[in-house]
Protein backbone atom coordinates (compact mmCIF):
# COMPACT_ATOMS: atom_id res chain seq x y z
CA UNK A 1 0.00 0.00 0.00
CA UNK A 2 1.24 3.48 -0.86
CA UNK A 3 -0.09 6.46 1.07
CA UNK A 4 0.43 9.99 -0.17
CA UNK A 5 -0.45 13.50 0.95
CA UNK A 6 -0.87 15.67 -2.14
CA UNK A 7 -1.42 19.36 -2.87
CA UNK A 8 -3.73 19.91 -5.83
CA UNK A 9 -2.85 23.43 -6.96
CA UNK A 10 -5.21 25.83 -8.67
CA UNK A 11 -7.71 28.62 -8.16
CA UNK A 12 -11.34 27.62 -7.66
CA UNK A 13 -10.63 23.88 -7.84
CA UNK A 14 -13.85 22.06 -6.95
CA UNK A 15 -13.45 19.79 -3.94
CA UNK A 16 -16.51 17.89 -5.19
CA UNK A 17 -14.80 17.22 -8.54
CA UNK A 18 -11.79 15.83 -6.66
CA UNK A 19 -13.99 13.70 -4.38
CA UNK A 20 -16.06 12.28 -7.23
CA UNK A 21 -13.14 11.32 -9.49
CA UNK A 22 -13.25 7.56 -10.00
CA UNK A 23 -9.79 6.02 -9.56
CA UNK A 24 -8.64 2.48 -10.37
CA UNK A 25 -6.92 0.75 -7.41
CA UNK A 26 -6.69 4.00 -5.41
CA UNK A 27 -8.93 5.94 -3.03
CA UNK A 28 -8.88 9.64 -2.24
CA UNK A 29 -9.97 11.66 0.76
CA UNK A 30 -10.18 15.45 0.64
CA UNK A 31 -8.31 16.69 3.72
CA UNK A 32 -9.13 20.35 3.25
CA UNK A 33 -8.56 23.66 1.58
CA UNK A 34 -5.01 25.04 1.36
CA UNK A 35 -6.01 28.70 1.22
CA UNK A 36 -4.36 30.43 -1.72
CA UNK A 37 -2.85 27.22 -3.06
CA UNK A 38 -5.59 24.66 -3.72
CA UNK A 39 -6.77 21.49 -1.98
CA UNK A 40 -4.92 18.86 0.07
CA UNK A 41 -5.78 15.20 -0.59
CA UNK A 42 -4.84 11.93 1.05
CA UNK A 43 -4.47 9.14 -1.53
CA UNK A 44 -4.12 5.42 -0.81
CA UNK A 45 -2.98 3.33 -3.78
CA UNK A 46 -2.16 -0.34 -4.24
CA UNK A 47 1.01 0.13 -6.34
CA UNK A 48 3.30 2.99 -7.45
CA UNK A 49 1.73 2.76 -10.92
CA UNK A 50 -1.74 3.23 -9.41
CA UNK A 51 -0.55 6.31 -7.53
CA UNK A 52 1.02 7.74 -10.68
CA UNK A 53 -2.19 7.15 -12.62
CA UNK A 54 -4.22 8.84 -9.88
CA UNK A 55 -1.93 11.89 -9.89
CA UNK A 56 -2.26 12.18 -13.67
CA UNK A 57 -6.06 11.90 -13.36
CA UNK A 58 -6.13 14.72 -10.80
CA UNK A 59 -3.98 16.88 -13.09
CA UNK A 60 -6.78 16.67 -15.70
CA UNK A 61 -9.49 18.10 -13.39
CA UNK A 62 -10.67 21.54 -14.60
CA UNK A 63 -8.89 24.37 -12.76
CA UNK A 64 -5.92 22.27 -11.62
CA UNK A 65 -2.60 23.93 -12.43
CA UNK A 66 -0.29 21.53 -10.60
CA UNK A 67 -0.06 18.38 -8.48
CA UNK A 68 2.61 18.22 -5.77
CA UNK A 69 3.39 15.29 -3.48
CA UNK A 70 3.89 16.55 0.08
CA UNK A 71 4.49 13.18 1.79
CA UNK A 72 4.79 9.56 0.72
CA UNK A 73 4.65 6.38 2.81
CA UNK A 74 5.10 2.88 1.48
CA UNK A 75 3.83 0.08 3.72
PyMOL Python script that loads the backbone (N, CA, C, O; Angstrom):
from pymol import cmd

cmd.read_pdbstr("""\
ATOM      1  N   UNK A   1       0.844  -1.168   0.000  1.00  0.00           N
ATOM      2  CA  UNK A   1       0.000   0.000   0.000  1.00  0.00           C
ATOM      3  C   UNK A   1       0.892   1.234   0.000  1.00  0.00           C
ATOM      4  O   UNK A   1       1.899   1.286   0.706  1.00  0.00           O
ATOM      5  N   UNK A   2       0.515   2.214  -0.790  1.00  0.00           N
ATOM      6  CA  UNK A   2       1.237   3.480  -0.865  1.00  0.00           C
ATOM      7  C   UNK A   2       0.293   4.587  -0.438  1.00  0.00           C
ATOM      8  O   UNK A   2      -0.794   4.743  -0.995  1.00  0.00           O
ATOM      9  N   UNK A   3       0.719   5.355   0.556  1.00  0.00           N
ATOM     10  CA  UNK A   3      -0.087   6.464   1.066  1.00  0.00           C
ATOM     11  C   UNK A   3       0.613   7.762   0.701  1.00  0.00           C
ATOM     12  O   UNK A   3       1.833   7.874   0.817  1.00  0.00           O
ATOM     13  N   UNK A   4      -0.162   8.739   0.261  1.00  0.00           N
ATOM     14  CA  UNK A   4       0.430   9.993  -0.167  1.00  0.00           C
ATOM     15  C   UNK A   4      -0.439  11.167   0.248  1.00  0.00           C
ATOM     16  O   UNK A   4      -1.666  11.106   0.177  1.00  0.00           O
ATOM     17  N   UNK A   5       0.212  12.230   0.680  1.00  0.00           N
ATOM     18  CA  UNK A   5      -0.447  13.496   0.950  1.00  0.00           C
ATOM     19  C   UNK A   5      -0.076  14.404  -0.214  1.00  0.00           C
ATOM     20  O   UNK A   5       1.104  14.596  -0.507  1.00  0.00           O
ATOM     21  N   UNK A   6      -1.091  14.965  -0.881  1.00  0.00           N
ATOM     22  CA  UNK A   6      -0.872  15.666  -2.143  1.00  0.00           C
ATOM     23  C   UNK A   6      -1.540  17.036  -2.118  1.00  0.00           C
ATOM     24  O   UNK A   6      -2.656  17.186  -1.620  1.00  0.00           O
ATOM     25  N   UNK A   7      -0.840  18.038  -2.662  1.00  0.00           N
ATOM     26  CA  UNK A   7      -1.421  19.357  -2.868  1.00  0.00           C
ATOM     27  C   UNK A   7      -1.880  19.444  -4.310  1.00  0.00           C
ATOM     28  O   UNK A   7      -1.082  19.302  -5.236  1.00  0.00           O
ATOM     29  N   UNK A   8      -3.174  19.680  -4.494  1.00  0.00           N
ATOM     30  CA  UNK A   8      -3.733  19.912  -5.827  1.00  0.00           C
ATOM     31  C   UNK A   8      -3.805  21.424  -5.983  1.00  0.00           C
ATOM     32  O   UNK A   8      -4.640  22.074  -5.354  1.00  0.00           O
ATOM     33  N   UNK A   9      -2.941  21.984  -6.812  1.00  0.00           N
ATOM     34  CA  UNK A   9      -2.846  23.433  -6.960  1.00  0.00           C
ATOM     35  C   UNK A   9      -3.842  23.954  -7.986  1.00  0.00           C
ATOM     36  O   UNK A   9      -4.149  23.291  -8.977  1.00  0.00           O
ATOM     37  N   UNK A  10      -4.342  25.168  -7.721  1.00  0.00           N
ATOM     38  CA  UNK A  10      -5.213  25.830  -8.675  1.00  0.00           C
ATOM     39  C   UNK A  10      -6.231  26.710  -7.977  1.00  0.00           C
ATOM     40  O   UNK A  10      -6.589  26.473  -6.824  1.00  0.00           O
ATOM     41  N   UNK A  11      -6.690  27.719  -8.681  1.00  0.00           N
ATOM     42  CA  UNK A  11      -7.705  28.620  -8.162  1.00  0.00           C
ATOM     43  C   UNK A  11      -9.084  28.038  -8.467  1.00  0.00           C
ATOM     44  O   UNK A  11      -9.335  27.562  -9.575  1.00  0.00           O
ATOM     45  N   UNK A  12      -9.954  28.079  -7.495  1.00  0.00           N
ATOM     46  CA  UNK A  12     -11.342  27.618  -7.662  1.00  0.00           C
ATOM     47  C   UNK A  12     -11.443  26.159  -8.071  1.00  0.00           C
ATOM     48  O   UNK A  12     -12.337  25.791  -8.834  1.00  0.00           O
ATOM     49  N   UNK A  13     -10.540  25.322  -7.576  1.00  0.00           N
ATOM     50  CA  UNK A  13     -10.626  23.879  -7.835  1.00  0.00           C
ATOM     51  C   UNK A  13     -11.786  23.342  -6.998  1.00  0.00           C
ATOM     52  O   UNK A  13     -11.865  23.601  -5.797  1.00  0.00           O
ATOM     53  N   UNK A  14     -12.674  22.599  -7.634  1.00  0.00           N
ATOM     54  CA  UNK A  14     -13.846  22.062  -6.955  1.00  0.00           C
ATOM     55  C   UNK A  14     -13.476  20.836  -6.121  1.00  0.00           C
ATOM     56  O   UNK A  14     -13.010  19.826  -6.650  1.00  0.00           O
ATOM     57  N   UNK A  15     -13.691  20.943  -4.804  1.00  0.00           N
ATOM     58  CA  UNK A  15     -13.454  19.792  -3.939  1.00  0.00           C
ATOM     59  C   UNK A  15     -14.355  18.631  -4.346  1.00  0.00           C
ATOM     60  O   UNK A  15     -13.950  17.471  -4.270  1.00  0.00           O
ATOM     61  N   UNK A  16     -15.566  18.939  -4.774  1.00  0.00           N
ATOM     62  CA  UNK A  16     -16.508  17.892  -5.195  1.00  0.00           C
ATOM     63  C   UNK A  16     -15.977  17.144  -6.418  1.00  0.00           C
ATOM     64  O   UNK A  16     -16.114  15.923  -6.507  1.00  0.00           O
ATOM     65  N   UNK A  17     -15.378  17.865  -7.350  1.00  0.00           N
ATOM     66  CA  UNK A  17     -14.799  17.218  -8.537  1.00  0.00           C
ATOM     67  C   UNK A  17     -13.667  16.282  -8.132  1.00  0.00           C
ATOM     68  O   UNK A  17     -13.505  15.212  -8.719  1.00  0.00           O
ATOM     69  N   UNK A  18     -12.881  16.681  -7.130  1.00  0.00           N
ATOM     70  CA  UNK A  18     -11.787  15.831  -6.656  1.00  0.00           C
ATOM     71  C   UNK A  18     -12.321  14.616  -5.914  1.00  0.00           C
ATOM     72  O   UNK A  18     -11.790  13.515  -6.059  1.00  0.00           O
ATOM     73  N   UNK A  19     -13.373  14.811  -5.118  1.00  0.00           N
ATOM     74  CA  UNK A  19     -13.993  13.697  -4.376  1.00  0.00           C
ATOM     75  C   UNK A  19     -14.630  12.674  -5.313  1.00  0.00           C
ATOM     76  O   UNK A  19     -14.549  11.469  -5.076  1.00  0.00           O
ATOM     77  N   UNK A  20     -15.260  13.160  -6.371  1.00  0.00           N
ATOM     78  CA  UNK A  20     -16.056  12.280  -7.229  1.00  0.00           C
ATOM     79  C   UNK A  20     -15.243  11.600  -8.325  1.00  0.00           C
ATOM     80  O   UNK A  20     -15.773  10.756  -9.048  1.00  0.00           O
ATOM     81  N   UNK A  21     -13.967  11.950  -8.461  1.00  0.00           N
ATOM     82  CA  UNK A  21     -13.139  11.325  -9.485  1.00  0.00           C
ATOM     83  C   UNK A  21     -13.003   9.830  -9.193  1.00  0.00           C
ATOM     84  O   UNK A  21     -12.610   9.444  -8.092  1.00  0.00           O
ATOM     85  N   UNK A  22     -13.322   9.006 -10.163  1.00  0.00           N
ATOM     86  CA  UNK A  22     -13.248   7.560  -9.999  1.00  0.00           C
ATOM     87  C   UNK A  22     -11.838   7.083 -10.347  1.00  0.00           C
ATOM     88  O   UNK A  22     -11.378   7.250 -11.476  1.00  0.00           O
ATOM     89  N   UNK A  23     -11.162   6.489  -9.367  1.00  0.00           N
ATOM     90  CA  UNK A  23      -9.790   6.022  -9.556  1.00  0.00           C
ATOM     91  C   UNK A  23      -9.752   4.498  -9.550  1.00  0.00           C
ATOM     92  O   UNK A  23     -10.542   3.851  -8.862  1.00  0.00           O
ATOM     93  N   UNK A  24      -8.823   3.927 -10.325  1.00  0.00           N
ATOM     94  CA  UNK A  24      -8.636   2.480 -10.369  1.00  0.00           C
ATOM     95  C   UNK A  24      -7.560   2.118  -9.351  1.00  0.00           C
ATOM     96  O   UNK A  24      -6.452   2.653  -9.410  1.00  0.00           O
ATOM     97  N   UNK A  25      -7.865   1.230  -8.432  1.00  0.00           N
ATOM     98  CA  UNK A  25      -6.920   0.751  -7.412  1.00  0.00           C
ATOM     99  C   UNK A  25      -6.333   1.852  -6.533  1.00  0.00           C
ATOM    100  O   UNK A  25      -5.207   1.735  -6.052  1.00  0.00           O
ATOM    101  N   UNK A  26      -7.110   2.933  -6.325  1.00  0.00           N
ATOM    102  CA  UNK A  26      -6.690   4.004  -5.413  1.00  0.00           C
ATOM    103  C   UNK A  26      -7.945   4.676  -4.863  1.00  0.00           C
ATOM    104  O   UNK A  26      -8.992   4.692  -5.511  1.00  0.00           O
ATOM    105  N   UNK A  27      -7.825   5.222  -3.674  1.00  0.00           N
ATOM    106  CA  UNK A  27      -8.930   5.945  -3.026  1.00  0.00           C
ATOM    107  C   UNK A  27      -8.420   7.293  -2.573  1.00  0.00           C
ATOM    108  O   UNK A  27      -7.271   7.417  -2.149  1.00  0.00           O
ATOM    109  N   UNK A  28      -9.270   8.308  -2.659  1.00  0.00           N
ATOM    110  CA  UNK A  28      -8.882   9.638  -2.235  1.00  0.00           C
ATOM    111  C   UNK A  28      -9.806  10.149  -1.141  1.00  0.00           C
ATOM    112  O   UNK A  28     -10.980   9.789  -1.059  1.00  0.00           O
ATOM    113  N   UNK A  29      -9.229  11.002  -0.305  1.00  0.00           N
ATOM    114  CA  UNK A  29      -9.970  11.660   0.763  1.00  0.00           C
ATOM    115  C   UNK A  29      -9.541  13.118   0.749  1.00  0.00           C
ATOM    116  O   UNK A  29      -8.352  13.417   0.865  1.00  0.00           O
ATOM    117  N   UNK A  30     -10.500  14.029   0.607  1.00  0.00           N
ATOM    118  CA  UNK A  30     -10.177  15.453   0.643  1.00  0.00           C
ATOM    119  C   UNK A  30      -9.915  15.837   2.090  1.00  0.00           C
ATOM    120  O   UNK A  30     -10.800  15.721   2.938  1.00  0.00           O
ATOM    121  N   UNK A  31      -8.695  16.296   2.373  1.00  0.00           N
ATOM    122  CA  UNK A  31      -8.315  16.688   3.724  1.00  0.00           C
ATOM    123  C   UNK A  31      -8.806  18.098   4.005  1.00  0.00           C
ATOM    124  O   UNK A  31      -9.320  18.372   5.089  1.00  0.00           O
ATOM    125  N   UNK A  32      -8.652  18.992   3.041  1.00  0.00           N
ATOM    126  CA  UNK A  32      -9.127  20.351   3.251  1.00  0.00           C
ATOM    127  C   UNK A  32      -8.546  21.339   2.268  1.00  0.00           C
ATOM    128  O   UNK A  32      -7.760  20.992   1.387  1.00  0.00           O
ATOM    129  N   UNK A  33      -8.958  22.580   2.447  1.00  0.00           N
ATOM    130  CA  UNK A  33      -8.559  23.665   1.580  1.00  0.00           C
ATOM    131  C   UNK A  33      -7.205  24.212   2.030  1.00  0.00           C
ATOM    132  O   UNK A  33      -6.995  24.465   3.217  1.00  0.00           O
ATOM    133  N   UNK A  34      -6.296  24.391   1.086  1.00  0.00           N
ATOM    134  CA  UNK A  34      -5.010  25.044   1.359  1.00  0.00           C
ATOM    135  C   UNK A  34      -5.152  26.457   0.813  1.00  0.00           C
ATOM    136  O   UNK A  34      -4.829  26.720  -0.345  1.00  0.00           O
ATOM    137  N   UNK A  35      -5.635  27.355   1.647  1.00  0.00           N
ATOM    138  CA  UNK A  35      -6.006  28.695   1.219  1.00  0.00           C
ATOM    139  C   UNK A  35      -4.911  29.350   0.374  1.00  0.00           C
ATOM    140  O   UNK A  35      -3.760  29.460   0.797  1.00  0.00           O
ATOM    141  N   UNK A  36      -5.291  29.775  -0.812  1.00  0.00           N
ATOM    142  CA  UNK A  36      -4.363  30.425  -1.717  1.00  0.00           C
ATOM    143  C   UNK A  36      -3.556  29.480  -2.577  1.00  0.00           C
ATOM    144  O   UNK A  36      -2.869  29.918  -3.500  1.00  0.00           O
ATOM    145  N   UNK A  37      -3.624  28.191  -2.293  1.00  0.00           N
ATOM    146  CA  UNK A  37      -2.849  27.215  -3.056  1.00  0.00           C
ATOM    147  C   UNK A  37      -3.721  26.209  -3.787  1.00  0.00           C
ATOM    148  O   UNK A  37      -3.453  25.894  -4.946  1.00  0.00           O
ATOM    149  N   UNK A  38      -4.763  25.696  -3.133  1.00  0.00           N
ATOM    150  CA  UNK A  38      -5.593  24.656  -3.723  1.00  0.00           C
ATOM    151  C   UNK A  38      -6.207  23.771  -2.658  1.00  0.00           C
ATOM    152  O   UNK A  38      -6.751  24.261  -1.669  1.00  0.00           O
ATOM    153  N   UNK A  39      -6.119  22.470  -2.862  1.00  0.00           N
ATOM    154  CA  UNK A  39      -6.765  21.495  -1.982  1.00  0.00           C
ATOM    155  C   UNK A  39      -5.755  20.409  -1.621  1.00  0.00           C
ATOM    156  O   UNK A  39      -4.953  19.994  -2.457  1.00  0.00           O
ATOM    157  N   UNK A  40      -5.801  19.952  -0.370  1.00  0.00           N
ATOM    158  CA  UNK A  40      -4.925  18.861   0.066  1.00  0.00           C
ATOM    159  C   UNK A  40      -5.723  17.565   0.086  1.00  0.00           C
ATOM    160  O   UNK A  40      -6.826  17.509   0.628  1.00  0.00           O
ATOM    161  N   UNK A  41      -5.147  16.522  -0.515  1.00  0.00           N
ATOM    162  CA  UNK A  41      -5.775  15.199  -0.593  1.00  0.00           C
ATOM    163  C   UNK A  41      -4.888  14.158   0.072  1.00  0.00           C
ATOM    164  O   UNK A  41      -3.665  14.287   0.104  1.00  0.00           O
ATOM    165  N   UNK A  42      -5.528  13.130   0.597  1.00  0.00           N
ATOM    166  CA  UNK A  42      -4.837  11.928   1.049  1.00  0.00           C
ATOM    167  C   UNK A  42      -5.215  10.851   0.038  1.00  0.00           C
ATOM    168  O   UNK A  42      -6.398  10.626  -0.215  1.00  0.00           O
ATOM    169  N   UNK A  43      -4.222  10.190  -0.537  1.00  0.00           N
ATOM    170  CA  UNK A  43      -4.471   9.139  -1.531  1.00  0.00           C
ATOM    171  C   UNK A  43      -3.851   7.842  -1.035  1.00  0.00           C
ATOM    172  O   UNK A  43      -2.703   7.825  -0.592  1.00  0.00           O
ATOM    173  N   UNK A  44      -4.609   6.763  -1.111  1.00  0.00           N
ATOM    174  CA  UNK A  44      -4.118   5.417  -0.809  1.00  0.00           C
ATOM    175  C   UNK A  44      -4.180   4.614  -2.102  1.00  0.00           C
ATOM    176  O   UNK A  44      -5.248   4.475  -2.699  1.00  0.00           O
ATOM    177  N   UNK A  45      -3.046   4.091  -2.534  1.00  0.00           N
ATOM    178  CA  UNK A  45      -2.979   3.330  -3.782  1.00  0.00           C
ATOM    179  C   UNK A  45      -2.355   1.961  -3.520  1.00  0.00           C
ATOM    180  O   UNK A  45      -1.614   1.775  -2.555  1.00  0.00           O
ATOM    181  N   UNK A  46      -2.665   1.021  -4.387  1.00  0.00           N
ATOM    182  CA  UNK A  46      -2.158  -0.344  -4.239  1.00  0.00           C
ATOM    183  C   UNK A  46      -0.694  -0.427  -4.683  1.00  0.00           C
ATOM    184  O   UNK A  46       0.117  -1.058  -4.005  1.00  0.00           O
ATOM    185  N   UNK A  47      -0.348   0.197  -5.806  1.00  0.00           N
ATOM    186  CA  UNK A  47       1.013   0.134  -6.345  1.00  0.00           C
ATOM    187  C   UNK A  47       1.488   1.533  -6.740  1.00  0.00           C
ATOM    188  O   UNK A  47       0.680   2.456  -6.838  1.00  0.00           O
ATOM    189  N   UNK A  48       2.799   1.692  -6.969  1.00  0.00           N
ATOM    190  CA  UNK A  48       3.295   2.985  -7.451  1.00  0.00           C
ATOM    191  C   UNK A  48       2.658   3.404  -8.782  1.00  0.00           C
ATOM    192  O   UNK A  48       2.423   4.590  -9.009  1.00  0.00           O
ATOM    193  N   UNK A  49       2.384   2.453  -9.642  1.00  0.00           N
ATOM    194  CA  UNK A  49       1.732   2.755 -10.920  1.00  0.00           C
ATOM    195  C   UNK A  49       0.331   3.320 -10.680  1.00  0.00           C
ATOM    196  O   UNK A  49      -0.078   4.274 -11.341  1.00  0.00           O
ATOM    197  N   UNK A  50      -0.398   2.731  -9.735  1.00  0.00           N
ATOM    198  CA  UNK A  50      -1.740   3.225  -9.412  1.00  0.00           C
ATOM    199  C   UNK A  50      -1.690   4.652  -8.882  1.00  0.00           C
ATOM    200  O   UNK A  50      -2.543   5.471  -9.226  1.00  0.00           O
ATOM    201  N   UNK A  51      -0.695   4.957  -8.046  1.00  0.00           N
ATOM    202  CA  UNK A  51      -0.549   6.315  -7.530  1.00  0.00           C
ATOM    203  C   UNK A  51      -0.228   7.279  -8.667  1.00  0.00           C
ATOM    204  O   UNK A  51      -0.809   8.362  -8.745  1.00  0.00           O
ATOM    205  N   UNK A  52       0.675   6.901  -9.528  1.00  0.00           N
ATOM    206  CA  UNK A  52       1.020   7.741 -10.682  1.00  0.00           C
ATOM    207  C   UNK A  52      -0.180   8.012 -11.567  1.00  0.00           C
ATOM    208  O   UNK A  52      -0.382   9.138 -12.024  1.00  0.00           O
ATOM    209  N   UNK A  53      -0.980   6.975 -11.811  1.00  0.00           N
ATOM    210  CA  UNK A  53      -2.189   7.150 -12.622  1.00  0.00           C
ATOM    211  C   UNK A  53      -3.172   8.090 -11.943  1.00  0.00           C
ATOM    212  O   UNK A  53      -3.796   8.918 -12.606  1.00  0.00           O
ATOM    213  N   UNK A  54      -3.316   7.971 -10.622  1.00  0.00           N
ATOM    214  CA  UNK A  54      -4.222   8.841  -9.880  1.00  0.00           C
ATOM    215  C   UNK A  54      -3.759  10.296  -9.962  1.00  0.00           C
ATOM    216  O   UNK A  54      -4.572  11.198 -10.162  1.00  0.00           O
ATOM    217  N   UNK A  55      -2.461  10.522  -9.810  1.00  0.00           N
ATOM    218  CA  UNK A  55      -1.934  11.887  -9.885  1.00  0.00           C
ATOM    219  C   UNK A  55      -2.169  12.486 -11.265  1.00  0.00           C
ATOM    220  O   UNK A  55      -2.507  13.664 -11.377  1.00  0.00           O
ATOM    221  N   UNK A  56      -1.993  11.690 -12.314  1.00  0.00           N
ATOM    222  CA  UNK A  56      -2.262  12.175 -13.673  1.00  0.00           C
ATOM    223  C   UNK A  56      -3.743  12.479 -13.858  1.00  0.00           C
ATOM    224  O   UNK A  56      -4.101  13.453 -14.520  1.00  0.00           O
ATOM    225  N   UNK A  57      -4.609  11.646 -13.274  1.00  0.00           N
ATOM    226  CA  UNK A  57      -6.057  11.900 -13.361  1.00  0.00           C
ATOM    227  C   UNK A  57      -6.423  13.211 -12.678  1.00  0.00           C
ATOM    228  O   UNK A  57      -7.221  13.983 -13.209  1.00  0.00           O
ATOM    229  N   UNK A  58      -5.844  13.473 -11.497  1.00  0.00           N
ATOM    230  CA  UNK A  58      -6.128  14.722 -10.795  1.00  0.00           C
ATOM    231  C   UNK A  58      -5.632  15.929 -11.583  1.00  0.00           C
ATOM    232  O   UNK A  58      -6.251  16.992 -11.538  1.00  0.00           O
ATOM    233  N   UNK A  59      -4.532  15.778 -12.297  1.00  0.00           N
ATOM    234  CA  UNK A  59      -3.985  16.879 -13.093  1.00  0.00           C
ATOM    235  C   UNK A  59      -4.935  17.292 -14.219  1.00  0.00           C
ATOM    236  O   UNK A  59      -4.845  18.409 -14.729  1.00  0.00           O
ATOM    237  N   UNK A  60      -5.840  16.401 -14.607  1.00  0.00           N
ATOM    238  CA  UNK A  60      -6.780  16.673 -15.701  1.00  0.00           C
ATOM    239  C   UNK A  60      -8.074  17.342 -15.235  1.00  0.00           C
ATOM    240  O   UNK A  60      -8.893  17.729 -16.068  1.00  0.00           O
ATOM    241  N   UNK A  61      -8.275  17.484 -13.926  1.00  0.00           N
ATOM    242  CA  UNK A  61      -9.493  18.102 -13.393  1.00  0.00           C
ATOM    243  C   UNK A  61      -9.478  19.585 -13.754  1.00  0.00           C
ATOM    244  O   UNK A  61      -8.450  20.244 -13.602  1.00  0.00           O
ATOM    245  N   UNK A  62     -10.613  20.123 -14.235  1.00  0.00           N
ATOM    246  CA  UNK A  62     -10.666  21.538 -14.597  1.00  0.00           C
ATOM    247  C   UNK A  62     -10.233  22.451 -13.446  1.00  0.00           C
ATOM    248  O   UNK A  62     -10.671  22.281 -12.308  1.00  0.00           O
ATOM    249  N   UNK A  63      -9.375  23.415 -13.754  1.00  0.00           N
ATOM    250  CA  UNK A  63      -8.894  24.369 -12.765  1.00  0.00           C
ATOM    251  C   UNK A  63      -7.591  23.979 -12.099  1.00  0.00           C
ATOM    252  O   UNK A  63      -6.968  24.811 -11.439  1.00  0.00           O
ATOM    253  N   UNK A  64      -7.163  22.734 -12.254  1.00  0.00           N
ATOM    254  CA  UNK A  64      -5.923  22.273 -11.622  1.00  0.00           C
ATOM    255  C   UNK A  64      -4.728  22.773 -12.447  1.00  0.00           C
ATOM    256  O   UNK A  64      -4.663  22.572 -13.660  1.00  0.00           O
ATOM    257  N   UNK A  65      -3.792  23.426 -11.757  1.00  0.00           N
ATOM    258  CA  UNK A  65      -2.597  23.932 -12.430  1.00  0.00           C
ATOM    259  C   UNK A  65      -1.338  23.156 -12.043  1.00  0.00           C
ATOM    260  O   UNK A  65      -0.293  23.311 -12.674  1.00  0.00           O
ATOM    261  N   UNK A  66      -1.438  22.325 -11.010  1.00  0.00           N
ATOM    262  CA  UNK A  66      -0.291  21.529 -10.597  1.00  0.00           C
ATOM    263  C   UNK A  66      -0.681  20.496  -9.554  1.00  0.00           C
ATOM    264  O   UNK A  66      -1.682  20.639  -8.852  1.00  0.00           O
ATOM    265  N   UNK A  67       0.135  19.449  -9.468  1.00  0.00           N
ATOM    266  CA  UNK A  67      -0.055  18.384  -8.476  1.00  0.00           C
ATOM    267  C   UNK A  67       1.295  18.161  -7.816  1.00  0.00           C
ATOM    268  O   UNK A  67       2.276  17.841  -8.486  1.00  0.00           O
ATOM    269  N   UNK A  68       1.342  18.334  -6.483  1.00  0.00           N
ATOM    270  CA  UNK A  68       2.607  18.220  -5.768  1.00  0.00           C
ATOM    271  C   UNK A  68       2.479  17.225  -4.616  1.00  0.00           C
ATOM    272  O   UNK A  68       1.585  17.345  -3.778  1.00  0.00           O
ATOM    273  N   UNK A  69       3.371  16.252  -4.582  1.00  0.00           N
ATOM    274  CA  UNK A  69       3.394  15.294  -3.485  1.00  0.00           C
ATOM    275  C   UNK A  69       4.072  15.945  -2.280  1.00  0.00           C
ATOM    276  O   UNK A  69       5.205  16.418  -2.369  1.00  0.00           O
ATOM    277  N   UNK A  70       3.364  15.959  -1.162  1.00  0.00           N
ATOM    278  CA  UNK A  70       3.889  16.546   0.083  1.00  0.00           C
ATOM    279  C   UNK A  70       4.531  15.486   0.977  1.00  0.00           C
ATOM    280  O   UNK A  70       5.527  15.754   1.650  1.00  0.00           O
ATOM    281  N   UNK A  71       3.953  14.275   0.980  1.00  0.00           N
ATOM    282  CA  UNK A  71       4.490  13.183   1.790  1.00  0.00           C
ATOM    283  C   UNK A  71       4.135  11.862   1.125  1.00  0.00           C
ATOM    284  O   UNK A  71       3.108  11.741   0.456  1.00  0.00           O
ATOM    285  N   UNK A  72       5.003  10.875   1.320  1.00  0.00           N
ATOM    286  CA  UNK A  72       4.792   9.558   0.721  1.00  0.00           C
ATOM    287  C   UNK A  72       5.197   8.508   1.733  1.00  0.00           C
ATOM    288  O   UNK A  72       6.254   8.603   2.356  1.00  0.00           O
ATOM    289  N   UNK A  73       4.339   7.495   1.892  1.00  0.00           N
ATOM    290  CA  UNK A  73       4.653   6.384   2.810  1.00  0.00           C
ATOM    291  C   UNK A  73       4.324   5.077   2.106  1.00  0.00           C
ATOM    292  O   UNK A  73       3.223   4.891   1.589  1.00  0.00           O
ATOM    293  N   UNK A  74       5.288   4.187   2.096  1.00  0.00           N
ATOM    294  CA  UNK A  74       5.097   2.879   1.482  1.00  0.00           C
ATOM    295  C   UNK A  74       5.060   1.846   2.606  1.00  0.00           C
ATOM    296  O   UNK A  74       5.997   1.738   3.398  1.00  0.00           O
ATOM    297  N   UNK A  75       3.967   1.092   2.662  1.00  0.00           N
ATOM    298  CA  UNK A  75       3.826   0.082   3.716  1.00  0.00           C
ATOM    299  C   UNK A  75       3.753  -1.299   3.124  1.00  0.00           C
ATOM    300  O   UNK A  75       3.633  -2.280   3.858  1.00  0.00           O
TER     301      UNK A  75
END
""", "prot")
cmd.dss("prot")
cmd.show_as("cartoon", "prot")
cmd.util.cbc("prot")
cmd.orient("prot")
